[in-house]
Amino acid sequence: MARYRGPQSRIARKFKEAIFGPDKYLERKNYPPGQHGPNKRRSKTSEYGTQLLEKQKAKYTYGLLERQFSNTFVKASRRKGKTGEILLQLLEARLDNVVYRLGIAPTRRAARQLVLHRHIIVNGDVVNIPSFSLKQGDLLGVREKSKSLLFIKESLAGRVSKYPWLEWDETMFMGKFLNYPERDQIPENIKEQLIVELYSK
């Protein structure tokens, strides 16, 4: 299965939620896509269907493929604690996600591109693997040659949100991954228990 590169609004409409950020098109058409539009009579979604939708929503939100997501779930299930919460913590610790959270890129898709194009360093070394998992205390930032990029400067200028598990030094263009976030600190509207129930079948 290839990575989805189609219109994001179509996916957002599928979940009736702006999972990729503000979406004017979704506001105008807040119903699932398809030729029948809002007039199509849809039967009640089964329990399995509800669980599958929640997993798909998490996949699209964090930009993972099916195998990547299932492998992450396996890692979460092997750790002590609530599997669903650990799953989200592992997703939040991905390098592309942290680059997005720090405001270096406006979207996760853009953050993935910055990582792939070798603009990001972790603990002083260039890392071009978006799925790279950060550990407590890791330092990451923008490569020296890339600090002058207009795209990065504009993104950081519009930086508003701050997350308690991350630190950012504006002068050095460096951030720090302090610790894994608690569930109530993760803003994504994902019902992780449904995902756990799906994989438990």
MILUM-137167 format. One record per residue: residue number from 0; x, y, z of N, C-alpha, C in turn. Coordinates in Angstrom, 3 decimals. Example, Ala and Ser with C-alpha at 12.3 -4.5 7.8 and 13.67 -1.06 7.14 Angstrom:
<sites>
+-----+----------+----------+----------+----------+----------+----------+----------+----------+----------+
:   i :    neast :   nnorth :      nup :   caeast :  canorth :     caup :    ceast :   cnorth :      cup :
+-----+----------+----------+----------+----------+----------+----------+----------+----------+----------+
:   0 :   13.190 :   -5.690 :    7.800 :   12.300 :   -4.500 :    7.800 :   13.200 :   -3.300 :    7.800 :
:   1 :   12.850 :   -2.250 :    7.080 :   13.670 :   -1.060 :    7.140 :   12.900 :    0.030 :    7.870 :
+-----+----------+----------+----------+----------+----------+----------+----------+----------+----------+
</sites>
This chain:
<sites>
+-----+----------+----------+----------+----------+----------+----------+----------+----------+----------+
:   i :    neast :   nnorth :      nup :   caeast :  canorth :     caup :    ceast :   cnorth :      cup :
+-----+----------+----------+----------+----------+----------+----------+----------+----------+----------+
:   0 :    0.845 :   -1.196 :    0.000 :    0.000 :    0.000 :    0.000 :    0.880 :    1.245 :    0.000 :
:   1 :    0.645 :    2.150 :   -0.918 :    1.424 :    3.380 :   -1.009 :    0.876 :    4.428 :   -0.047 :
:   2 :    1.719 :    5.406 :    0.278 :    1.284 :    6.481 :    1.161 :    0.229 :    7.329 :    0.457 :
:   3 :   -0.815 :    7.720 :    1.182 :   -1.900 :    8.505 :    0.585 :   -1.410 :    9.908 :    0.254 :
:   4 :   -1.588 :   10.320 :   -0.997 :   -1.155 :   11.647 :   -1.426 :   -2.295 :   12.439 :   -2.068 :
:   5 :   -3.518 :   11.959 :   -1.877 :   -4.684 :   12.627 :   -2.446 :   -5.125 :   13.818 :   -1.607 :
:   6 :   -6.315 :   14.365 :   -1.907 :   -6.828 :   15.531 :   -1.181 :   -7.098 :   15.224 :    0.288 :
:   7 :   -6.538 :   16.049 :    1.164 :   -6.699 :   15.824 :    2.603 :   -8.120 :   16.097 :    3.077 :
:   8 :   -8.792 :   17.030 :    2.414 :  -10.167 :   17.358 :    2.817 :  -11.090 :   16.153 :    2.661 :
:   9 :  -10.829 :   15.334 :    1.680 :  -11.649 :   14.136 :    1.467 :  -11.547 :   13.190 :    2.668 :
:  10 :  -10.332 :   13.032 :    3.185 :  -10.126 :   12.175 :    4.354 :  -10.750 :   12.820 :    5.592 :
:  11 :  -10.581 :   14.125 :    5.734 :  -11.158 :   14.832 :    6.879 :  -12.682 :   14.686 :    6.882 :
:  12 :  -13.293 :   14.748 :    5.699 :  -14.746 :   14.599 :    5.596 :  -15.181 :   13.179 :    5.961 :
:  13 :  -14.328 :   12.218 :    5.666 :  -14.632 :   10.821 :    5.994 :  -14.813 :   10.648 :    7.503 :
:  14 :  -13.975 :   11.347 :    8.279 :  -14.046 :   11.248 :    9.739 :  -14.840 :   12.395 :   10.368 :
:  15 :  -15.320 :   13.333 :    9.528 :  -16.071 :   14.507 :    9.990 :  -15.279 :   15.285 :   11.033 :
:  16 :  -13.975 :   15.376 :   10.788 :  -13.090 :   16.022 :   11.744 :  -11.877 :   16.585 :   11.018 :
:  17 :  -11.440 :   17.771 :   11.403 :  -10.297 :   18.415 :   10.744 :   -8.995 :   17.839 :   11.293 :
:  18 :   -8.684 :   16.597 :   10.907 :   -7.506 :   15.922 :   11.462 :   -6.195 :   16.468 :   10.905 :
:  19 :   -6.254 :   17.226 :    9.811 :   -5.036 :   17.796 :    9.225 :   -4.898 :   19.288 :    9.519 :
:  20 :   -5.747 :   19.814 :   10.400 :   -5.718 :   21.240 :   10.698 :   -6.946 :   21.935 :   10.141 :
:  21 :   -7.037 :   23.261 :   10.305 :   -8.191 :   24.022 :    9.824 :   -8.511 :   23.717 :    8.369 :
:  22 :   -9.797 :   23.489 :    8.085 :  -10.203 :   23.074 :    6.745 :  -11.524 :   23.761 :    6.378 :
:  23 :  -11.432 :   24.796 :    5.530 :  -12.632 :   25.537 :    5.131 :  -13.594 :   24.669 :    4.332 :
:  24 :  -13.028 :   23.753 :    3.538 :  -13.866 :   22.876 :    2.707 :  -14.692 :   21.946 :    3.588 :
:  25 :  -14.092 :   21.478 :    4.681 :  -14.805 :   20.606 :    5.611 :  -15.938 :   21.355 :    6.295 :
:  26 :  -15.710 :   22.624 :    6.585 :  -16.751 :   23.435 :    7.233 :  -17.965 :   23.583 :    6.329 :
:  27 :  -17.721 :   23.670 :    5.015 :  -18.837 :   23.813 :    4.077 :  -19.549 :   22.489 :    3.820 :
:  28 :  -18.781 :   21.397 :    3.825 :  -19.344 :   20.079 :    3.523 :  -18.973 :   19.092 :    4.623 :
:  29 :  -19.628 :   19.243 :    5.759 :  -19.320 :   18.391 :    6.901 :  -20.100 :   17.079 :    6.841 :
:  30 :  -19.865 :   16.340 :    5.767 :  -20.477 :   15.017 :    5.604 :  -19.541 :   14.184 :    4.743 :
:  31 :  -19.642 :   12.853 :    4.823 :  -18.710 :   11.990 :    4.093 :  -18.718 :   12.239 :    2.592 :
:  32 :  -17.590 :   12.028 :    1.904 :  -17.517 :   12.225 :    0.453 :  -18.266 :   11.128 :   -0.288 :
:  33 :  -18.536 :   11.372 :   -1.556 :  -19.245 :   10.376 :   -2.364 :  -20.306 :   11.047 :   -3.209 :
:  34 :  -20.724 :   10.369 :   -4.280 :  -21.644 :   11.001 :   -5.221 :  -23.028 :   11.263 :   -4.633 :
:  35 :  -23.383 :   10.527 :   -3.583 :  -24.711 :   10.728 :   -3.003 :  -24.722 :   11.791 :   -1.920 :
:  36 :  -23.534 :   12.191 :   -1.485 :  -23.426 :   13.277 :   -0.529 :  -24.190 :   13.022 :    0.752 :
:  37 :  -24.816 :   14.070 :    1.299 :  -25.497 :   13.933 :    2.588 :  -26.819 :   13.179 :    2.500 :
:  38 :  -27.307 :   12.922 :    1.284 :  -28.620 :   12.289 :    1.132 :  -28.583 :   10.763 :    1.212 :
:  39 :  -27.369 :   10.220 :    1.173 :  -27.261 :    8.767 :    1.199 :  -27.633 :    8.232 :    2.575 :
:  40 :  -28.502 :    7.232 :    2.584 :  -28.891 :    6.618 :    3.851 :  -27.836 :    5.589 :    4.244 :
:  41 :  -27.223 :    5.836 :    5.344 :  -26.164 :    4.938 :    5.779 :  -26.657 :    4.104 :    6.949 :
:  42 :  -26.425 :    2.805 :    6.869 :  -26.829 :    1.928 :    7.960 :  -25.926 :    2.165 :    9.164 :
:  43 :  -26.366 :    1.755 :   10.313 :  -25.601 :    1.958 :   11.538 :  -24.270 :    1.210 :   11.455 :
:  44 :  -23.200 :    1.906 :   11.829 :  -21.870 :    1.296 :   11.770 :  -21.737 :    0.222 :   12.838 :
:  45 :  -21.166 :   -0.911 :   12.457 :  -20.983 :   -2.013 :   13.400 :  -19.869 :   -1.674 :   14.393 :
:  46 :  -19.741 :   -2.489 :   15.424 :  -18.700 :   -2.287 :   16.432 :  -17.322 :   -2.368 :   15.785 :
:  47 :  -17.149 :   -3.357 :   14.913 :  -15.885 :   -3.509 :   14.202 :  -15.609 :   -2.294 :   13.311 :
:  48 :  -16.652 :   -1.817 :   12.634 :  -16.504 :   -0.647 :   11.757 :  -16.069 :    0.590 :   12.525 :
:  49 :  -16.630 :    0.770 :   13.725 :  -16.270 :    1.912 :   14.571 :  -14.806 :    1.832 :   15.000 :
:  50 :  -14.378 :    0.621 :   15.371 :  -12.989 :    0.424 :   15.792 :  -12.023 :    0.642 :   14.626 :
:  51 :  -12.408 :    0.146 :   13.459 :  -11.567 :    0.295 :   12.269 :  -11.423 :    1.763 :   11.882 :
:  52 :  -12.529 :    2.509 :   11.952 :  -12.487 :    3.938 :   11.630 :  -11.536 :    4.685 :   12.560 :
:  53 :  -11.556 :    4.309 :   13.844 :  -10.696 :    4.983 :   14.822 :   -9.223 :    4.703 :   14.517 :
:  54 :   -8.931 :    3.467 :   14.115 :   -7.556 :    3.129 :   13.757 :   -7.119 :    3.889 :   12.507 :
:  55 :   -8.020 :    3.960 :   11.518 :   -7.718 :    4.681 :   10.285 :   -7.488 :    6.165 :   10.563 :
:  56 :   -8.284 :    6.717 :   11.483 :   -8.122 :    8.122 :   11.830 :   -6.742 :    8.386 :   12.433 :
:  57 :   -6.306 :    7.485 :   13.330 :   -4.983 :    7.628 :   13.949 :   -3.882 :    7.497 :   12.899 :
:  58 :   -4.047 :    6.557 :   11.977 :   -3.069 :    6.354 :   10.906 :   -2.905 :    7.598 :   10.047 :
:  59 :   -4.031 :    8.162 :    9.616 :   -3.972 :    9.342 :    8.746 :   -3.468 :   10.565 :    9.518 :
:  60 :   -3.855 :   10.680 :   10.789 :   -3.428 :   11.824 :   11.597 :   -1.915 :   11.892 :   11.714 :
:  61 :   -1.297 :   10.740 :   11.996 :    0.152 :   10.712 :   12.194 :    0.925 :   10.353 :   10.922 :
:  62 :    0.221 :   10.041 :    9.833 :    0.865 :    9.790 :    8.545 :    1.618 :    8.487 :    8.454 :
:  63 :    1.039 :    7.422 :    9.022 :    1.690 :    6.111 :    8.989 :    1.023 :    5.178 :    7.995 :
:  64 :    1.803 :    4.208 :    7.513 :    1.251 :    3.135 :    6.697 :    0.757 :    2.032 :    7.628 :
:  65 :    0.026 :    1.069 :    7.066 :   -0.580 :    0.007 :    7.869 :    0.462 :   -0.784 :    8.660 :
:  66 :    1.536 :   -1.206 :    7.992 :    2.547 :   -2.015 :    8.673 :    3.260 :   -1.210 :    9.750 :
:  67 :    3.554 :    0.052 :    9.465 :    4.198 :    0.911 :   10.455 :    3.335 :    1.030 :   11.703 :
:  68 :    2.038 :    1.209 :   11.481 :    1.116 :    1.398 :   12.601 :    1.011 :    0.122 :   13.437 :
:  69 :    0.873 :   -1.022 :   12.762 :    0.741 :   -2.292 :   13.490 :    2.025 :   -2.621 :   14.251 :
:  70 :    3.189 :   -2.295 :   13.670 :    4.462 :   -2.513 :   14.360 :    4.563 :   -1.634 :   15.607 :
:  71 :    4.072 :   -0.407 :   15.499 :    4.073 :    0.499 :   16.649 :    3.168 :   -0.035 :   17.744 :
:  72 :    2.032 :   -0.604 :   17.341 :    1.110 :   -1.177 :   18.324 :    1.760 :   -2.359 :   19.041 :
:  73 :    2.489 :   -3.189 :   18.299 :    3.179 :   -4.343 :   18.902 :    4.183 :   -3.857 :   19.952 :
:  74 :    4.930 :   -2.791 :   19.624 :    5.889 :   -2.228 :   20.579 :    5.177 :   -1.733 :   21.832 :
:  75 :    4.031 :   -1.074 :   21.632 :    3.265 :   -0.549 :   22.762 :    2.733 :   -1.670 :   23.643 :
:  76 :    2.289 :   -2.750 :   23.016 :    1.705 :   -3.863 :   23.774 :    2.757 :   -4.599 :   24.614 :
:  77 :    4.027 :   -4.468 :   24.257 :    5.096 :   -5.141 :   24.999 :    5.566 :   -4.344 :   26.210 :
:  78 :    5.142 :   -3.100 :   26.301 :    5.558 :   -2.265 :   27.419 :    4.529 :   -2.313 :   28.548 :
:  79 :    4.987 :   -2.039 :   29.752 :    4.088 :   -2.040 :   30.909 :    3.244 :   -0.775 :   30.907 :
:  80 :    1.973 :   -0.919 :   31.258 :    1.072 :    0.221 :   31.296 :   -0.101 :    0.043 :   30.353 :
:  81 :   -0.857 :    1.104 :   30.170 :   -2.016 :    1.061 :   29.285 :   -1.551 :    1.083 :   27.831 :
:  82 :   -1.874 :    0.042 :   27.098 :   -1.389 :   -0.093 :   25.720 :   -1.805 :    1.076 :   24.841 :
:  83 :   -3.063 :    1.503 :   24.957 :   -3.560 :    2.603 :   24.130 :   -2.808 :    3.899 :   24.381 :
:  84 :   -2.554 :    4.195 :   25.636 :   -1.848 :    5.427 :   25.992 :   -0.397 :    5.362 :   25.531 :
:  85 :    0.234 :    4.197 :   25.703 :    1.626 :    4.026 :   25.274 :    1.725 :    4.144 :   23.756 :
:  86 :    0.710 :    3.631 :   23.053 :    0.678 :    3.737 :   21.585 :    0.736 :    5.198 :   21.155 :
:  87 :   -0.092 :    6.032 :   21.766 :   -0.100 :    7.456 :   21.416 :    1.220 :    8.122 :   21.803 :
:  88 :    1.808 :    7.704 :   22.911 :    3.092 :    8.277 :   23.326 :    4.192 :    7.952 :   22.315 :
:  89 :    4.182 :    6.720 :   21.809 :    5.171 :    6.330 :   20.797 :    4.971 :    7.109 :   19.502 :
:  90 :    3.715 :    7.352 :   19.144 :    3.419 :    8.138 :   17.940 :    3.870 :    9.587 :   18.122 :
:  91 :    3.663 :   10.116 :   19.328 :    4.076 :   11.494 :   19.614 :    5.594 :   11.641 :   19.629 :
:  92 :    6.305 :   10.541 :   19.934 :    7.767 :   10.595 :   20.026 :    8.455 :   10.462 :   18.671 :
:  93 :    7.689 :   10.235 :   17.600 :    8.282 :   10.165 :   16.264 :    8.910 :   11.516 :   15.913 :
:  94 :   10.029 :   11.481 :   15.215 :   10.747 :   12.711 :   14.887 :    9.903 :   13.675 :   14.064 :
:  95 :    9.207 :   13.160 :   13.039 :    8.401 :   14.067 :   12.205 :    7.299 :   14.742 :   13.016 :
:  96 :    6.721 :   14.012 :   13.980 :    5.662 :   14.592 :   14.802 :    6.210 :   15.677 :   15.729 :
:  97 :    7.386 :   15.434 :   16.315 :    7.981 :   16.412 :   17.231 :    8.402 :   17.678 :   16.471 :
:  98 :    8.911 :   17.515 :   15.255 :    9.256 :   18.675 :   14.418 :    8.000 :   19.520 :   14.174 :
:  99 :    6.887 :   18.848 :   13.948 :    5.604 :   19.547 :   13.760 :    5.153 :   20.220 :   15.058 :
: 100 :    5.227 :   19.511 :   16.168 :    4.796 :   20.049 :   17.461 :    5.617 :   21.273 :   17.873 :
: 101 :    6.902 :   21.271 :   17.532 :    7.767 :   22.398 :   17.891 :    7.494 :   23.626 :   17.031 :
: 102 :    6.771 :   23.438 :   15.926 :    6.447 :   24.562 :   15.056 :    7.459 :   24.801 :   13.956 :
: 103 :    8.415 :   23.889 :   13.799 :    9.409 :   24.032 :   12.738 :    8.745 :   23.859 :   11.375 :
: 104 :    7.685 :   23.066 :   11.326 :    6.898 :   22.870 :   10.103 :    5.415 :   23.061 :   10.441 :
: 105 :    4.625 :   23.576 :    9.500 :    3.203 :   23.852 :    9.789 :    2.323 :   22.601 :    9.824 :
: 106 :    2.761 :   21.520 :    9.187 :    1.972 :   20.285 :    9.167 :    2.915 :   19.092 :    9.355 :
: 107 :    2.338 :   17.939 :    9.667 :    3.156 :   16.729 :    9.811 :    3.746 :   16.314 :    8.459 :
: 108 :    2.989 :   16.527 :    7.405 :    3.480 :   16.162 :    6.071 :    4.698 :   17.014 :    5.711 :
: 109 :    4.640 :   18.302 :    6.041 :    5.768 :   19.202 :    5.783 :    6.952 :   18.837 :    6.680 :
: 110 :    6.665 :   18.434 :    7.914 :    7.724 :   18.032 :    8.839 :    8.449 :   16.797 :    8.313 :
: 111 :    7.681 :   15.881 :    7.743 :    8.269 :   14.672 :    7.159 :    9.241 :   15.039 :    6.033 :
: 112 :    8.858 :   16.006 :    5.217 :    9.717 :   16.449 :    4.120 :   11.009 :   17.077 :    4.639 :
: 113 :   10.895 :   17.880 :    5.691 :   12.089 :   18.518 :    6.262 :   13.073 :   17.461 :    6.767 :
: 114 :   12.536 :   16.426 :    7.399 :   13.396 :   15.358 :    7.913 :   14.045 :   14.596 :    6.758 :
: 115 :   13.243 :   14.230 :    5.766 :   13.759 :   13.473 :    4.621 :   14.833 :   14.242 :    3.852 :
: 116 :   14.689 :   15.572 :    3.807 :   15.638 :   16.407 :    3.071 :   16.824 :   16.854 :    3.927 :
: 117 :   16.990 :   16.198 :    5.085 :   18.165 :   16.370 :    5.926 :   18.327 :   17.782 :    6.504 :
: 118 :   17.216 :   18.390 :    6.877 :   17.269 :   19.723 :    7.500 :   17.268 :   19.642 :    9.025 :
: 119 :   17.050 :   18.455 :    9.570 :   16.891 :   18.294 :   11.021 :   18.044 :   17.481 :   11.613 :
: 120 :   18.505 :   17.932 :   12.782 :   19.554 :   17.199 :   13.492 :   19.021 :   16.722 :   14.848 :
: 121 :   19.525 :   15.582 :   15.301 :   19.181 :   15.041 :   16.619 :   20.483 :   14.755 :   17.351 :
: 122 :   20.654 :   15.389 :   18.506 :   21.886 :   15.245 :   19.302 :   23.135 :   15.525 :   18.461 :
: 123 :   23.017 :   16.519 :   17.577 :   24.162 :   16.958 :   16.786 :   24.367 :   16.242 :   15.462 :
: 124 :   23.620 :   15.188 :   15.214 :   23.763 :   14.429 :   13.962 :   22.533 :   14.574 :   13.081 :
: 125 :   22.753 :   14.635 :   11.767 :   21.634 :   14.715 :   10.831 :   20.879 :   13.384 :   10.831 :
: 126 :   19.558 :   13.467 :   10.977 :   18.706 :   12.274 :   10.937 :   17.652 :   12.495 :    9.863 :
: 127 :   17.596 :   11.577 :    8.898 :   16.625 :   11.728 :    7.809 :   15.593 :   10.599 :    7.809 :
: 128 :   15.278 :   10.096 :    8.994 :   14.274 :    9.037 :    9.143 :   13.089 :    9.603 :    9.929 :
: 129 :   11.961 :    9.868 :    9.276 :   10.798 :   10.465 :    9.951 :   10.285 :    9.655 :   11.136 :
: 130 :   10.440 :    8.320 :   11.067 :    9.920 :    7.469 :   12.139 :   10.895 :    7.313 :   13.307 :
: 131 :   12.036 :    8.007 :   13.239 :   13.026 :    7.931 :   14.309 :   12.361 :    8.252 :   15.645 :
: 132 :   12.537 :    7.374 :   16.614 :   11.878 :    7.540 :   17.911 :   12.782 :    8.277 :   18.891 :
: 133 :   12.307 :    9.412 :   19.376 :   13.083 :   10.216 :   20.313 :   12.970 :    9.653 :   21.726 :
: 134 :   14.023 :    9.843 :   22.505 :   14.035 :    9.402 :   23.891 :   14.135 :   10.619 :   24.806 :
: 135 :   13.811 :   10.401 :   26.057 :   13.833 :   11.480 :   27.031 :   15.205 :   12.153 :   27.071 :
: 136 :   15.191 :   13.491 :   26.918 :   16.435 :   14.259 :   26.970 :   17.080 :   14.511 :   25.626 :
: 137 :   16.537 :   13.924 :   24.542 :   17.115 :   14.138 :   23.214 :   16.967 :   15.591 :   22.776 :
: 138 :   18.019 :   16.114 :   22.137 :   18.002 :   17.476 :   21.598 :   17.838 :   17.411 :   20.089 :
: 139 :   16.948 :   18.213 :   19.559 :   16.772 :   18.261 :   18.114 :   16.607 :   19.702 :   17.664 :
: 140 :   16.980 :   19.939 :   16.431 :   16.867 :   21.293 :   15.932 :   17.099 :   21.356 :   14.438 :
: 141 :   17.225 :   22.592 :   13.966 :   17.410 :   22.826 :   12.535 :   18.901 :   22.846 :   12.232 :
: 142 :   19.278 :   22.179 :   11.169 :   20.669 :   22.137 :   10.729 :   21.164 :   23.556 :   10.449 :
: 143 :   22.425 :   23.835 :   10.736 :   22.980 :   25.186 :   10.600 :   22.743 :   25.772 :    9.211 :
: 144 :   22.951 :   24.971 :    8.167 :   22.777 :   25.455 :    6.797 :   21.312 :   25.746 :    6.453 :
: 145 :   20.408 :   25.192 :    7.248 :   18.980 :   25.323 :    6.930 :   18.278 :   26.411 :    7.729 :
: 146 :   18.977 :   27.030 :    8.666 :   18.357 :   28.037 :    9.538 :   17.874 :   29.261 :    8.773 :
: 147 :   18.459 :   29.497 :    7.602 :   18.089 :   30.673 :    6.818 :   16.905 :   30.422 :    5.876 :
: 148 :   16.411 :   29.191 :    5.840 :   15.285 :   28.868 :    4.947 :   14.047 :   29.666 :    5.333 :
: 149 :   13.455 :   30.345 :    4.355 :   12.279 :   31.177 :    4.592 :   11.106 :   30.347 :    5.107 :
: 150 :   10.957 :   29.137 :    4.571 :    9.857 :   28.255 :    4.972 :    9.883 :   27.973 :    6.478 :
: 151 :   11.078 :   27.684 :    6.999 :   11.220 :   27.382 :    8.424 :   11.002 :   28.634 :    9.269 :
: 152 :   11.532 :   29.771 :    8.807 :   11.370 :   31.029 :    9.548 :    9.898 :   31.433 :    9.643 :
: 153 :    9.174 :   31.282 :    8.539 :    7.748 :   31.640 :    8.530 :    6.944 :   30.720 :    9.446 :
: 154 :    7.297 :   29.450 :    9.438 :    6.595 :   28.492 :   10.294 :    6.833 :   28.806 :   11.768 :
: 155 :    8.075 :   29.108 :   12.129 :    8.398 :   29.427 :   13.521 :    7.809 :   30.762 :   13.950 :
: 156 :    7.652 :   31.687 :   13.000 :    7.064 :   32.989 :   13.317 :    5.602 :   32.842 :   13.727 :
: 157 :    4.931 :   31.847 :   13.147 :    3.520 :   31.612 :   13.477 :    3.329 :   30.611 :   14.594 :
: 158 :    4.423 :   30.251 :   15.256 :    4.370 :   29.261 :   16.334 :    3.604 :   29.815 :   17.529 :
: 159 :    2.553 :   29.099 :   17.918 :    1.711 :   29.547 :   19.026 :    1.654 :   28.489 :   20.129 :
: 160 :    1.290 :   27.281 :   19.740 :    1.074 :   26.218 :   20.718 :    2.361 :   25.790 :   21.395 :
: 161 :    2.249 :   25.553 :   22.680 :    3.379 :   25.037 :   23.444 :    2.935 :   23.774 :   24.163 :
: 162 :    3.814 :   22.809 :   24.199 :    3.489 :   21.530 :   24.824 :    4.440 :   21.299 :   25.993 :
: 163 :    3.910 :   20.875 :   27.140 :    4.731 :   20.744 :   28.351 :    5.838 :   19.699 :   28.268 :
: 164 :    5.759 :   18.788 :   27.295 :    6.800 :   17.761 :   27.194 :    7.923 :   18.174 :   26.226 :
: 165 :    7.818 :   19.407 :   25.693 :    8.831 :   19.900 :   24.755 :    9.342 :   21.267 :   25.181 :
: 166 :   10.617 :   21.529 :   24.897 :   11.218 :   22.843 :   25.133 :   11.751 :   23.370 :   23.811 :
: 167 :   11.716 :   24.695 :   23.634 :   12.220 :   25.277 :   22.394 :   13.058 :   26.510 :   22.683 :
: 168 :   14.260 :   26.562 :   22.111 :   15.166 :   27.703 :   22.244 :   15.144 :   28.462 :   20.915 :
: 169 :   14.512 :   29.641 :   20.922 :   14.336 :   30.419 :   19.690 :   15.667 :   30.909 :   19.109 :
: 170 :   16.613 :   31.219 :   19.963 :   17.885 :   31.753 :   19.476 :   18.754 :   30.674 :   18.833 :
: 171 :   18.694 :   29.464 :   19.359 :   19.529 :   28.375 :   18.858 :   18.820 :   27.484 :   17.838 :
: 172 :   17.512 :   27.714 :   17.649 :   16.707 :   26.854 :   16.763 :   16.808 :   25.389 :   17.223 :
: 173 :   16.767 :   25.210 :   18.541 :   16.905 :   23.883 :   19.115 :   15.748 :   23.580 :   20.064 :
: 174 :   15.349 :   22.310 :   20.089 :   14.297 :   21.873 :   20.993 :   14.771 :   20.683 :   21.804 :
: 175 :   14.018 :   20.378 :   22.853 :   14.366 :   19.244 :   23.706 :   13.128 :   18.410 :   23.983 :
: 176 :   13.270 :   17.099 :   23.823 :   12.184 :   16.170 :   24.137 :   12.335 :   15.798 :   25.610 :
: 177 :   11.510 :   16.414 :   26.451 :   11.663 :   16.250 :   27.895 :   11.220 :   14.879 :   28.388 :
: 178 :   10.055 :   14.444 :   27.934 :    9.514 :   13.159 :   28.372 :    8.315 :   12.780 :   27.510 :
: 179 :    7.845 :   11.562 :   27.662 :    6.643 :   11.142 :   26.955 :    5.451 :   11.875 :   27.554 :
: 180 :    4.539 :   12.388 :   26.732 :    3.391 :   13.132 :   27.256 :    2.354 :   12.237 :   27.929 :
: 181 :    1.647 :   12.812 :   28.892 :    0.504 :   12.120 :   29.502 :   -0.655 :   12.174 :   28.515 :
: 182 :   -1.608 :   11.290 :   28.674 :   -2.723 :   11.230 :   27.716 :   -3.497 :   12.536 :   27.648 :
: 183 :   -3.725 :   13.173 :   28.792 :   -4.516 :   14.412 :   28.782 :   -3.751 :   15.592 :   28.181 :
: 184 :   -2.451 :   15.406 :   27.917 :   -1.657 :   16.470 :   27.292 :   -1.644 :   16.357 :   25.766 :
: 185 :   -2.084 :   15.197 :   25.252 :   -2.119 :   14.980 :   23.802 :   -3.454 :   15.486 :   23.262 :
: 186 :   -3.440 :   16.492 :   22.403 :   -4.698 :   17.121 :   21.963 :   -5.501 :   16.332 :   20.929 :
: 187 :   -4.919 :   15.295 :   20.329 :   -5.621 :   14.561 :   19.267 :   -6.864 :   13.866 :   19.802 :
: 188 :   -7.953 :   13.979 :   19.044 :   -9.229 :   13.361 :   19.443 :   -9.269 :   11.916 :   18.937 :
: 189 :   -8.523 :   11.058 :   19.608 :   -8.451 :    9.644 :   19.223 :   -8.856 :    8.780 :   20.413 :
: 190 :   -9.795 :    7.879 :   20.185 :  -10.231 :    6.950 :   21.238 :   -9.364 :    5.701 :   21.137 :
: 191 :   -8.233 :    5.759 :   21.813 :   -7.240 :    4.694 :   21.686 :   -7.723 :    3.328 :   22.160 :
: 192 :   -8.712 :    3.311 :   23.067 :   -9.204 :    2.030 :   23.564 :   -9.868 :    1.221 :   22.447 :
: 193 :  -10.504 :    1.911 :   21.505 :  -11.136 :    1.224 :   20.369 :  -10.076 :    0.542 :   19.498 :
: 194 :   -8.913 :    1.170 :   19.381 :   -7.820 :    0.589 :   18.589 :   -7.290 :   -0.665 :   19.285 :
: 195 :   -7.167 :   -0.592 :   20.605 :   -6.700 :   -1.750 :   21.371 :   -7.673 :   -2.907 :   21.213 :
: 196 :   -8.974 :   -2.605 :   21.277 :   -9.997 :   -3.642 :   21.127 :   -9.941 :   -4.265 :   19.735 :
: 197 :   -9.660 :   -3.453 :   18.717 :   -9.569 :   -3.959 :   17.350 :   -8.426 :   -4.956 :   17.202 :
: 198 :   -7.251 :   -4.596 :   17.716 :   -6.091 :   -5.477 :   17.585 :   -6.159 :   -6.688 :   18.534 :
: 199 :   -7.043 :   -6.618 :   19.517 :   -7.168 :   -7.728 :   20.466 :   -8.025 :   -8.855 :   19.930 :
: 200 :   -8.679 :   -8.635 :   18.790 :   -9.586 :   -9.661 :   18.239 :   -8.815 :  -10.789 :   17.580 :
+-----+----------+----------+----------+----------+----------+----------+----------+----------+----------+
</sites>
